[in-house]
């Protein structure tokens, strides 16, 4: 949605030809992580095991944090803290301005899921089949829920419920405070897509090639749309 965005910052067919590269920064390996921008800083992970913090206007490196494994996870920003998962099975919390490690939480296997922060809790999935809820300030585990497959999907939180997909083909709805399962929905194949929640509906894709729209409270399917191939992309609602 662009109604509050100055026209000079919106891409239209009329101005796209005038766009020019502002800067470029090269890491030491491929980038699977997506960038997050907060407070004038771009945060992005790389397969070279490093989370980079770059000045958003110039691309100048402000700091880099070296994890124990590749970073596919997209970082999350909340209250001047950056949270990111890595393939050494660790969820790390870093001071956003300096990159100082505040705490680390170790799961049972690589983290490909991107963390979500809501109401002082960090939620992240792991390929050890488990969704974890950790205290955002201390990293202490509040609860965990084990599914039947690895979790590459990134959790979404809305109205006190956390939603996440699993390689076991199932979308789970869990109580955000306790981890109690409220309902589950079988898609038919692996879920790598991350859910989007809007207007009481959860949207998620699966390797069955189908986009599902599911009632957020009951888990009942509202509608589905079949595409021509597996869906790894995550839906966006605007």
HELIX and SHEET records of a PDB file:
HELIX    1   1 UNK A    7  UNK A    9  5                                   3    
HELIX    2   2 UNK A   16  UNK A   18  5                                   3    
SHEET    1   A 4 UNK A  36  UNK A  38  0                                        
SHEET    2   A 4 UNK A  41  UNK A  45 -1                                        
SHEET    3   A 4 UNK A  50  UNK A  55 -1                                        
SHEET    4   A 4 UNK A  61  UNK A  66 -1                                        
SHEET    1   B 4 UNK A  76  UNK A  78  0                                        
SHEET    2   B 4 UNK A  81  UNK A  85 -1                                        
SHEET    3   B 4 UNK A  90  UNK A  95 -1                                        
SHEET    4   B 4 UNK A 101  UNK A 106 -1                                        
SHEET    1   C 4 UNK A 116  UNK A 118  0                                        
SHEET    2   C 4 UNK A 121  UNK A 125 -1                                        
SHEET    3   C 4 UNK A 130  UNK A 135 -1                                        
SHEET    4   C 4 UNK A 141  UNK A 146 -1                                        
SHEET    1   D 4 UNK A 156  UNK A 158  0                                        
SHEET    2   D 4 UNK A 161  UNK A 165 -1                                        
SHEET    3   D 4 UNK A 170  UNK A 175 -1                                        
SHEET    4   D 4 UNK A 181  UNK A 186 -1                                        
SHEET    1   E 4 UNK A 196  UNK A 198  0                                        
SHEET    2   E 4 UNK A 201  UNK A 205 -1                                        
SHEET    3   E 4 UNK A 210  UNK A 215 -1                                        
SHEET    4   E 4 UNK A 221  UNK A 226 -1                                        
END                                                                             
